[in-house]
Amino acid sequence: MEARAQAMEEARGLAGAVEAALTPGTVDRLATLAERLGNVLDTLTSPEVLALAEQVRTSAPALTRLLRRLEELDRTGALDLLLDLAGALGALNHSLSDAMVQRAADTLRSVAEVGDLAVSSGLADRAPALAAALRQAGAEAAADPGRLGLFGLIRALRDPEVQRSLKFLLAVARHVPKALSDDR
């Protein structure tokens, strides 16, 4: 019985201490704290939060793998690189105007037309031979230490291959200005 009496006396002492500590300011703080706690509990028990918590629970293995991969990307610096790249792509996307996109499309269309012309005219088939001829001509010109004077040029004009090449170059010289003029 004595233990019970002692426990009752301690309980009375505690109740007295609580009563003495409950000043109006303390009561207001406890009421505010209780209201905030109630708001937090309302939020945590909302259907949206409960559904999200369930989704996190069921996706835990995938989320764990994802976090490990993100840690790896962060550790190697690749995450920063990916974020910088995404930022640059976003800025590029926002900076492109319709006119810029149209010009790029027109340029690509022109390149495709030139490529089509090169293929359909047979130029694409001749390109390797033409490249080889240009390399050979460059090597011959570089290897010849002599000067080409007026008489050397006149002698070269007797060569039928030189004649054909000069005729071609003169024809190109006549047609290029027309192709490059704005009056087309």
C-alpha positions, 0 to 999 in steps of 0.5 A: 500500500505504501508504494501505491500511496507514494505513486499517488503522491508523485502523480499529484506532484507532477500534476501540480508542476504541470499546472504551475507550468501551464501559463497562458503563453505555454497553453497558446504554444501547445494549442498552435503545436496541436493545430500544426500536428493536426494539419500534418496528419491530415496531409499525411493521411490524404488519399494522394499522399497514401497513394504515393506512399503505396507507389513508392513502396511497390517501386522500392527496388526500381527506385533503389537501382535508380538512386544507385545509378544517379550516385554513380553518374554523380560520382563520375561527373556524368550527371553534371555533363548530362544536366549541362547538355540538357540545358544547352539543348533547352536553350537551343530549342528556345533560341531557334526561330521559325526563320532559322529552322526554315533556313536550315531546312532550305540548306538541307534541301539544297544539299540533298539536291546537289547530292541527287544531281551528283548521283544522277549525273554520274559525278559521284561515280567519278569522284574517286578518280577525280580526287586521285587526279587532283592528288596526283596533279598536286604531287607533280606540281610540288615535285617540279622545282622549275619555273613555268614561263611563257614558252613552257606554257605555250609548249603545254598547250600542245598537249591534247589533255591540257587543251581539254582541261583548259576548255573545261575550265573556260566553260566553268568560268563562263557559267559560274557567274550566272549560277552565283548571280542573284538574277536567277 
